Amino acid sequence: MDKKILLTGATGGIGSSIANDLISSNHEIIFTSSKEDKLTDLKKIYGDNHHYYNVDLSNMEILPEQIELIIKNHNNIDILINNAGITDDALLMRMNWTQWKKVIDTNLNSNFLVIKSILPTMLKNKKGKIIGISSVVATSGNPGQANYVASKAGMIGMYKSIALELASRNINVNIISPGYIETPMTSNLNEQQQNKIMDRVPMKKFGQPQDIANIVNFLVSDNSNYITGQNFHVNGGMLMV
């Protein structure tokens, strides 16, 4: 095996593509999920050479303990990929506290706790890479997604700050911001909704999960060793910053 990688959110469209590519490149993966049946499915797909842990990224009370168990069993994690994320959309006037808090906890606060837990290992080993998956709407905004946008925008600011703190310690920290990617989530959009999105994308097509996996592969590799604090936009020209 090449590098040991902790990957959250491996069951979605983007997560599956990332996992497939990493395993094809001979990396050893630590998978997490809050559902035992999903962990069972992952093990059936990827086999016994990898590792599977029940981790609830939305529960701030038990998350530190769950992550500590992983680190106790794996003190040689080279790379952390925070890919997991959820949505719970509503206009702000109609959004309740539970909707707000669950999305912020899962998408942002979990990043803080996981990174804080894994950092001592990376500092001790004098190497590491941390990669977060944000979103194009973190920069552009999106009506009906104030909670999601806030969580993903918070990630960008947090990762850039952490990158500055760790740059001299041989630890790279970067963000990827996908645009509209063809996943089960986007397939639920009706034709009118898809056409409305397409009008905003100069390339006139949705991205593929593989487009995100390609950037992840680059950031995981030694070819990215001099890159840190960057936000990679993959959006077909929808947002140019």
C-alpha positions as CSV (number, residue, x, y, z in Angstrom):
1,M,0.0,0.0,0.0
2,D,1.2,3.5,-0.8
3,K,-0.5,6.0,1.6
4,K,-3.0,5.6,4.4
5,I,-6.0,7.9,3.9
6,L,-9.0,8.7,6.1
7,L,-12.0,9.3,3.9
8,T,-15.4,10.5,5.1
9,G,-18.5,10.4,2.8
10,A,-17.5,7.5,0.6
11,T,-21.0,6.3,-0.3
12,G,-22.2,9.2,-2.5
13,G,-21.5,9.8,-6.1
14,I,-18.3,11.9,-5.6
15,G,-17.2,9.9,-2.6
16,S,-17.4,6.6,-4.5
17,S,-15.4,8.0,-7.4
18,I,-12.7,9.3,-5.0
19,A,-12.6,5.9,-3.2
20,N,-12.3,3.9,-6.5
21,D,-9.5,6.1,-7.7
22,L,-7.5,6.0,-4.5
23,I,-7.8,2.2,-4.2
24,S,-6.8,1.9,-7.9
25,S,-3.7,3.9,-7.0
26,N,-2.9,1.4,-4.3
27,H,-3.8,3.5,-1.3
28,E,-5.1,2.1,2.0
29,I,-8.4,3.6,3.0
30,I,-10.1,4.2,6.3
31,F,-13.9,4.5,5.6
32,T,-16.4,6.1,7.9
33,S,-20.2,6.0,8.0
34,S,-22.9,6.5,10.6
35,K,-24.9,3.5,9.3
36,E,-23.7,-0.1,9.8
37,D,-25.4,-1.3,6.6
38,K,-23.4,1.3,4.6
39,L,-20.2,0.1,6.2
40,T,-21.2,-3.5,5.3
41,D,-21.8,-2.4,1.7
42,L,-18.4,-0.7,1.6
43,K,-16.6,-3.7,2.9
44,K,-18.3,-5.9,0.2
45,I,-17.1,-3.5,-2.4
46,Y,-13.5,-2.8,-1.2
47,G,-12.6,-5.8,0.8
48,D,-10.6,-6.6,3.9
49,N,-7.4,-4.7,3.0
50,H,-9.2,-1.5,4.1
51,H,-10.8,-0.3,7.4
52,Y,-14.4,0.6,8.3
53,Y,-15.6,2.7,11.3
54,N,-19.0,3.8,12.5
55,V,-18.7,7.6,12.9
56,D,-21.5,10.0,13.3
57,L,-20.3,13.4,12.0
58,S,-23.5,15.1,13.1
59,N,-23.1,14.2,16.8
60,M,-20.6,16.5,18.4
61,E,-20.9,14.7,21.7
62,I,-19.6,11.3,20.6
63,L,-17.5,12.3,17.5
64,P,-14.2,13.0,19.3
65,E,-14.3,9.6,20.9
66,Q,-15.1,7.9,17.6
67,I,-12.2,9.6,15.9
68,E,-9.8,8.9,18.7
69,L,-10.5,5.2,18.3
70,I,-9.5,5.5,14.6
71,I,-6.3,7.3,15.5
72,K,-5.5,4.9,18.3
73,N,-5.6,2.0,15.7
74,H,-3.9,4.0,13.0
75,N,-1.1,6.3,14.1
76,N,0.3,6.6,10.5
77,I,-2.5,8.4,8.7
78,D,-1.0,10.3,5.8
79,I,-4.0,12.1,4.4
80,L,-7.4,13.2,5.6
81,I,-10.2,13.8,3.0
82,N,-13.3,15.5,4.5
83,N,-15.9,14.7,1.8
84,A,-19.0,14.1,3.8
85,G,-21.8,16.6,3.7
86,I,-25.6,17.0,3.9
87,T,-28.2,19.4,2.9
88,D,-31.5,20.4,4.5
89,D,-32.9,23.2,2.4
90,A,-35.4,25.9,3.3
91,L,-35.7,29.7,2.9
92,L,-34.2,31.4,6.0
93,M,-37.6,32.6,7.1
94,R,-38.8,29.0,7.2
95,M,-35.6,27.3,8.4
96,N,-35.7,26.0,11.9
97,W,-32.9,25.7,14.4
98,T,-32.6,22.0,14.0
99,Q,-32.1,22.3,10.2
100,W,-29.5,25.0,10.7
101,K,-27.6,23.2,13.4
102,K,-27.5,19.7,11.9
103,V,-26.0,21.0,8.6
104,I,-23.5,23.2,10.4
105,D,-22.5,20.4,12.7
106,T,-22.1,17.8,9.9
107,N,-20.5,20.0,7.3
108,L,-18.4,22.4,9.4
109,N,-18.0,21.5,13.1
110,S,-17.1,17.9,12.3
111,N,-14.2,19.2,10.2
112,F,-12.9,21.1,13.2
113,L,-13.1,18.1,15.5
114,V,-11.6,15.6,13.0
115,I,-8.8,17.8,11.9
116,K,-8.0,18.8,15.6
117,S,-7.9,15.1,16.5
118,I,-5.7,14.0,13.6
119,L,-3.2,16.9,13.7
120,P,-1.0,15.5,16.6
121,T,-0.4,12.4,14.5
122,M,0.6,14.4,11.4
123,L,2.8,16.7,13.4
124,K,4.5,13.8,15.1
125,N,5.1,12.1,11.7
126,K,6.2,15.5,10.2
127,K,4.0,15.1,7.2
128,G,0.4,15.1,6.1
129,K,-2.3,16.4,3.7
130,I,-5.7,17.6,4.5
131,I,-8.3,18.0,1.7
132,G,-11.8,19.4,2.2
133,I,-14.7,19.3,-0.3
134,S,-16.6,22.6,-0.2
135,S,-19.0,23.9,-3.0
136,V,-19.3,26.5,-5.7
137,V,-22.2,28.0,-3.7
138,A,-19.9,28.8,-0.8
139,T,-18.6,31.6,-3.0
140,S,-21.7,32.5,-5.0
141,G,-24.4,32.0,-2.4
142,N,-27.7,30.1,-3.2
143,P,-31.2,30.9,-2.1
144,G,-32.8,28.3,0.2
145,Q,-29.4,27.0,1.3
146,A,-28.2,29.5,3.9
147,N,-27.2,26.7,6.3
148,Y,-25.4,24.7,3.6
149,V,-23.7,27.8,2.1
150,A,-22.6,29.0,5.6
151,S,-21.1,25.6,6.4
152,K,-19.2,25.3,3.1
153,A,-18.0,28.9,3.2
154,G,-16.8,28.4,6.7
155,M,-14.8,25.4,5.5
156,I,-12.9,27.6,3.0
157,G,-12.0,30.2,5.7
158,M,-11.0,27.5,8.2
159,Y,-8.9,25.5,5.8
160,K,-7.0,28.6,4.6
161,S,-6.3,29.6,8.2
162,I,-5.1,26.1,9.0
163,A,-2.9,26.0,5.9
164,L,-1.1,29.1,7.2
165,E,-0.6,27.5,10.6
166,L,0.8,24.3,9.2
167,A,2.7,25.4,6.1
168,S,6.0,25.2,7.8
169,R,5.2,21.8,9.3
170,N,5.1,19.9,6.0
171,I,1.3,19.6,6.1
172,N,-0.6,20.7,3.1
173,V,-4.2,21.9,3.4
174,N,-6.4,22.5,0.4
175,I,-10.1,22.8,-0.6
176,I,-12.0,21.6,-3.7
177,S,-15.2,23.5,-4.6
178,P,-17.4,21.4,-7.1
179,G,-20.0,23.0,-9.2
180,Y,-23.1,21.0,-10.3
181,I,-21.9,17.4,-10.5
182,E,-24.0,14.6,-12.0
183,T,-24.9,12.6,-8.9
184,P,-28.1,11.0,-7.4
185,M,-28.8,14.5,-5.9
186,T,-28.8,16.3,-9.2
187,S,-30.7,13.5,-10.9
188,N,-33.7,14.4,-8.7
189,L,-34.0,17.8,-10.4
190,N,-36.7,18.1,-13.0
191,E,-35.9,19.2,-16.6
192,Q,-36.8,22.9,-15.9
193,Q,-34.5,23.0,-12.9
194,Q,-31.7,21.4,-14.9
195,N,-32.1,23.8,-17.8
196,K,-32.0,26.7,-15.4
197,I,-28.7,25.5,-13.9
198,M,-27.3,24.8,-17.4
199,D,-28.0,28.4,-18.4
200,R,-25.4,29.4,-15.8
201,V,-22.7,26.9,-16.9
202,P,-20.7,28.1,-19.9
203,M,-19.6,24.5,-20.7
204,K,-23.4,23.6,-20.9
205,K,-23.0,20.3,-19.0
206,F,-22.9,18.9,-15.5
207,G,-19.6,17.8,-14.2
208,Q,-18.9,14.1,-13.5
209,P,-17.8,12.7,-10.1
210,Q,-14.6,11.7,-11.8
211,D,-13.8,15.4,-12.4
212,I,-13.6,15.8,-8.6
213,A,-11.7,12.5,-8.1
214,N,-9.1,13.7,-10.6
215,I,-8.3,16.8,-8.5
216,V,-8.3,14.7,-5.3
217,N,-5.8,12.3,-6.9
218,F,-3.5,15.3,-7.8
219,L,-3.7,16.7,-4.3
220,V,-3.0,13.3,-2.7
221,S,0.1,12.8,-4.9
222,D,3.6,14.2,-4.4
223,N,3.0,16.4,-7.4
224,S,1.1,18.8,-5.2
225,N,3.7,19.1,-2.4
226,Y,4.2,22.8,-3.0
227,I,0.5,23.7,-3.0
228,T,-1.3,24.7,0.1
229,G,-4.2,27.1,1.1
230,Q,-5.8,26.8,-2.3
231,N,-9.5,26.5,-3.3
232,F,-9.8,24.5,-6.6
233,H,-13.0,25.4,-8.4
234,V,-14.4,22.6,-10.7
235,N,-17.6,24.1,-12.1
236,G,-17.5,24.3,-16.0
237,G,-16.9,28.0,-15.8
238,M,-20.0,28.7,-13.7
239,L,-18.0,30.8,-11.3
240,M,-14.6,32.3,-12.2
241,V,-12.7,33.8,-9.3
